[in-house]
Amino acid sequence: MLTPAILTQLAPTTADPRPVLLTIAGPTAVGKTALCVQLAQQFHTEIVSADSRQFFRELSIGTAKPTAAEMQGVPHHFIDSHSIGEDYSAGRFATDCHAVLAELFQKFPVVILTGGSGLYVQAVTDGLDELPTVPPEVRARLHAELAAHGLAPLVAELAETDPVAHARIDRQNPQRVVRALEITRATGQPFSSFHTLSPPAENPLFRNVKVALARERNELYQRINLRVEHMLAAGLLDEVQALLPYRHHHALQTVGYQEIFGFLDGAYDWDEAVRLLQRNTRRYAKRQLTWLRRDAAYQWVEL
């Protein structure tokens, strides 16, 4: 549960009449869904999901999408809102999300935003940095290199040309790596240099209250391993097989799907697929925590 100090920040004030966007972030399997549902019931409000893969109707098991039972009747916006055949960027999501929030704030003084996709959360709460336009040939060249040689050489190039971005981004996500490199190659400047260091401007629509959840590391890792076991028992293999025609979609270039694709390709056996899935999910959780710690506005709550 949230601390009294945080709960106090959710109360309306005469000095600042804006409604509150309560952001609940944290690594995968930390317990965001259960806490957000509890808080939504307490504040009689609704939840907005900022999980970049739970948007897609075809992705359920591998994204740990909350079930109807877990949602307990609390409305969740932007879950199953799109098809995997659509491209949906952080910028588009922020625009759509702000429109939904404007409607929700007409009814609720507090609305909850949650998800493990740091960039999508940031796009809503703080906006995105303006990035230079990349010539199509630069992007095409990078995708050709990716197809010909795999991700490892591109990750090595990123480590050499932009160690800051290399440390921050999901290095197992080809979309993120290619995006960073295309900016660097097109401009001759590190991708990370385009990230503003100034605090974001106040949002006229809402006040931000940001909360990051954490657990003791061994406990979190145990929860991750157990979640993977539940996913596999629920039919993750069948879900991934059905998604084979879309395997190059950026939403599937992530943990939970790539490991099963490798098994289906014959790159390793099933036991190795399970091991990689658990290991890579733990690594993903570490990267999520690193992302959150960059933002001093987050108030940490240990579960």
C-alpha positions in Angstrom: 0.0 0.0 0.0 1.1 3.6 -0.5 2.6 5.5 2.3 0.6 8.3 4.1 2.9 10.9 2.6 2.1 9.7 -0.9 -1.7 9.5 -0.2 -1.6 13.1 1.0 -0.3 14.2 -2.4 -3.4 12.8 -4.0 -5.8 15.1 -2.1 -7.1 18.2 -4.0 -5.6 21.5 -2.9 -6.8 25.1 -3.4 -3.3 26.1 -4.5 -3.4 23.5 -7.4 -6.9 22.4 -8.5 -5.6 20.1 -11.2 -6.6 16.4 -11.0 -3.9 13.9 -10.2 -2.3 11.3 -12.6 -1.0 8.6 -10.2 1.6 6.7 -12.0 2.4 3.2 -10.7 5.6 1.9 -12.3 8.0 -1.0 -11.5 9.6 -4.1 -12.9 7.8 -7.0 -14.4 6.1 -9.3 -11.8 6.6 -6.8 -8.9 2.8 -6.6 -8.3 1.6 -3.5 -10.2 -1.7 -5.0 -11.3 -2.9 -6.1 -7.9 -1.9 -2.8 -6.2 -3.5 -0.6 -9.0 -6.8 -2.5 -8.8 -6.8 -2.1 -5.0 -6.1 1.7 -5.4 -8.7 2.1 -8.1 -11.3 0.5 -5.9 -10.2 2.7 -3.0 -10.4 5.9 -5.0 -13.3 4.9 -7.2 -11.4 5.5 -10.4 -10.1 3.8 -13.5 -6.8 2.5 -14.8 -4.9 3.4 -18.0 -2.4 0.9 -19.2 0.9 2.0 -20.6 2.2 -1.4 -21.5 3.4 -1.3 -25.1 2.5 -4.9 -25.8 -0.7 -5.3 -23.9 -2.3 -2.9 -26.5 -2.4 -5.8 -28.9 -5.3 -8.2 -28.8 -3.3 -11.1 -30.1 -0.7 -10.9 -27.3 -2.0 -12.1 -23.9 0.0 -14.9 -22.2 3.5 -13.6 -23.1 2.6 -10.1 -22.0 1.1 -11.2 -18.6 -2.0 -9.3 -19.6 -4.4 -9.0 -16.6 -7.3 -11.4 -16.7 -10.9 -10.3 -16.1 -10.7 -11.9 -12.6 -7.5 -9.9 -11.8 -9.1 -6.6 -13.0 -12.0 -7.2 -10.6 -14.4 -5.1 -12.7 -12.1 -2.0 -12.7 -12.1 -0.5 -16.2 -8.6 -0.7 -17.9 -8.0 1.5 -20.9 -5.6 0.6 -23.7 -5.7 -3.1 -23.1 -6.7 -5.0 -26.3 -7.1 -1.7 -28.0 -5.2 -2.5 -31.2 -4.3 -5.4 -33.5 -0.8 -6.7 -33.9 -1.1 -5.7 -37.6 -1.0 -2.0 -36.6 2.1 0.0 -35.7 1.6 2.0 -32.5 4.4 4.3 -31.3 4.9 6.0 -28.0 4.1 9.4 -29.5 0.8 8.2 -30.9 0.0 6.5 -27.6 0.7 9.8 -25.7 -1.7 11.7 -28.0 -4.5 9.1 -27.6 -3.9 8.7 -23.9 -4.1 12.5 -23.2 -7.5 12.5 -25.0 -8.7 9.6 -22.8 -7.4 11.3 -19.7 -9.2 14.5 -20.5 -12.4 12.6 -20.5 -11.6 10.6 -17.3 -10.6 13.7 -15.4 -14.1 15.1 -16.0 -15.3 12.2 -13.7 -12.4 11.4 -11.4 -10.0 13.6 -9.4 -7.4 10.8 -9.5 -6.7 8.4 -12.5 -4.1 5.7 -12.4 -1.5 5.1 -15.1 0.5 1.9 -15.0 2.8 -0.2 -17.0 6.3 -1.5 -17.4 7.1 0.3 -20.6 9.2 3.2 -19.4 9.2 5.1 -22.7 5.4 4.9 -23.0 4.9 6.1 -19.4 7.3 8.9 -19.9 5.6 10.0 -23.1 2.4 10.6 -21.2 3.8 12.1 -18.0 6.6 14.2 -19.4 6.5 14.1 -23.1 9.2 12.9 -25.5 12.4 14.6 -26.7 12.3 16.0 -30.2 14.6 13.9 -32.4 16.0 14.7 -35.8 14.6 13.2 -39.0 16.5 10.2 -40.2 17.0 9.7 -44.0 15.3 6.5 -45.1 18.5 5.0 -46.5 20.1 5.1 -43.1 17.3 3.1 -41.6 17.2 0.7 -44.5 20.9 0.1 -44.2 20.6 -0.7 -40.5 17.7 -3.1 -41.1 19.7 -4.8 -43.9 22.7 -5.2 -41.5 20.4 -6.6 -38.8 18.9 -9.2 -41.2 22.3 -10.2 -42.5 24.4 -10.3 -39.3 22.0 -10.3 -36.4 21.8 -7.9 -33.4 25.2 -8.5 -31.8 27.3 -6.3 -34.1 24.8 -3.4 -33.8 24.9 -3.7 -30.0 28.7 -3.6 -30.2 28.6 -0.5 -32.3 26.2 1.2 -29.9 28.5 0.4 -27.0 31.4 2.1 -28.9 29.6 5.1 -30.2 27.1 5.8 -27.4 27.9 4.0 -24.1 25.2 6.1 -22.3 22.5 4.8 -24.6 24.0 1.3 -24.5 23.6 1.3 -20.7 20.0 2.6 -20.8 18.1 0.9 -23.6 16.9 -2.6 -23.9 19.8 -4.2 -25.9 17.7 -7.3 -26.7 15.2 -5.2 -28.5 16.2 -4.6 -32.2 13.9 -1.7 -32.6 15.5 0.2 -29.7 19.0 -0.6 -30.9 18.3 0.4 -34.5 16.6 3.6 -33.4 19.6 4.7 -31.4 22.0 3.9 -34.1 20.1 5.5 -36.9 20.1 8.8 -35.0 23.8 8.5 -34.3 24.7 7.6 -37.9 22.5 10.3 -39.4 23.7 13.1 -37.2 27.2 12.1 -36.1 26.1 12.7 -32.5 25.3 10.2 -29.8 21.6 9.3 -29.6 21.7 10.0 -25.9 22.8 13.6 -26.5 19.3 14.4 -27.8 17.8 13.5 -24.4 17.0 16.7 -22.5 18.4 17.1 -19.1 16.0 19.9 -18.1 12.9 19.0 -16.0 9.6 18.7 -18.1 7.2 21.6 -18.1 4.2 21.4 -15.8 1.3 19.7 -17.6 -1.8 21.9 -17.6 -4.1 18.9 -17.6 -3.0 17.1 -14.5 -0.5 16.9 -11.6 2.0 14.0 -11.7 2.4 11.8 -8.7 4.9 9.1 -9.5 5.4 5.9 -7.5 7.9 3.1 -8.3 7.4 -0.3 -6.8 10.3 -2.6 -5.7 10.8 -5.9 -3.9 13.8 -7.6 -2.4 15.8 -9.0 -5.4 15.5 -12.7 -4.6 11.8 -12.4 -4.0 11.3 -10.5 -7.3 13.4 -13.2 -9.2 11.3 -16.0 -7.6 8.1 -14.2 -8.7 9.5 -13.9 -12.2 10.4 -17.5 -12.4 7.0 -18.5 -11.2 5.3 -16.2 -13.7 7.2 -17.8 -16.5 6.1 -21.2 -15.3 2.5 -20.0 -15.3 2.8 -18.6 -18.8 4.1 -21.9 -20.1 1.4 -23.8 -18.4 -1.2 -21.4 -19.8 -0.2 -22.1 -23.4 2.6 -19.6 -24.3 3.9 -22.0 -26.9 0.6 -22.1 -28.7 0.3 -18.4 -28.6 3.7 -17.9 -30.1 3.1 -20.4 -32.8 0.0 -18.5 -33.8 2.0 -15.3 -34.0 4.7 -16.7 -36.4 3.4 -14.7 -39.3 4.0 -11.5 -37.3 7.3 -12.4 -35.8 9.1 -9.4 -37.3 6.6 -6.9 -35.7 8.5 -4.8 -33.1 6.1 -5.8 -30.3 7.4 -9.4 -30.7 11.1 -8.5 -30.6 11.1 -8.8 -26.9 11.4 -11.1 -23.9 8.7 -13.8 -23.8 8.4 -14.3 -27.5 12.0 -14.3 -28.9 13.0 -17.2 -26.7 10.1 -19.3 -28.0 10.8 -18.3 -31.6 14.3 -19.6 -31.1 13.0 -22.9 -29.9 10.6 -23.2 -32.9 13.6 -22.4 -35.2 15.5 -25.3 -33.7 18.2 -23.2 -32.2 17.9 -25.0 -28.8 15.8 -27.4 -26.9 12.8 -26.7 -24.7 14.7 -26.7 -21.4 17.1 -24.1 -22.8 14.1 -22.0 -24.0 12.7 -22.0 -20.5 16.1 -21.1 -19.0 16.5 -18.3 -21.4 13.0 -17.0 -20.8 13.5 -16.8 -17.1 17.0 -15.4 -17.3 16.1 -12.7 -19.9 13.0 -11.7 -17.9 15.1 -11.2 -14.9 17.5 -9.1 -17.0 14.6 -7.1 -18.3 13.4 -6.4 -14.8 16.9 -5.0 -14.0 16.8 -2.7 -17.0 13.3 -1.5 -16.0 14.7 -0.6 -12.5 17.6 1.2 -14.1 15.2 3.3 -16.2 13.1 4.3 -13.3 16.0 5.3 -11.1 17.0 7.9 -13.7 13.8 9.9 -12.8 14.1 11.5 -9.4 10.4 12.3 -9.3 9.6 8.7 -8.5 8.8 7.9 -4.9 9.8 4.3 -4.1 7.6 1.8 -2.3 8.9 -1.5 -1.1 6.3 -4.3 -1.3 
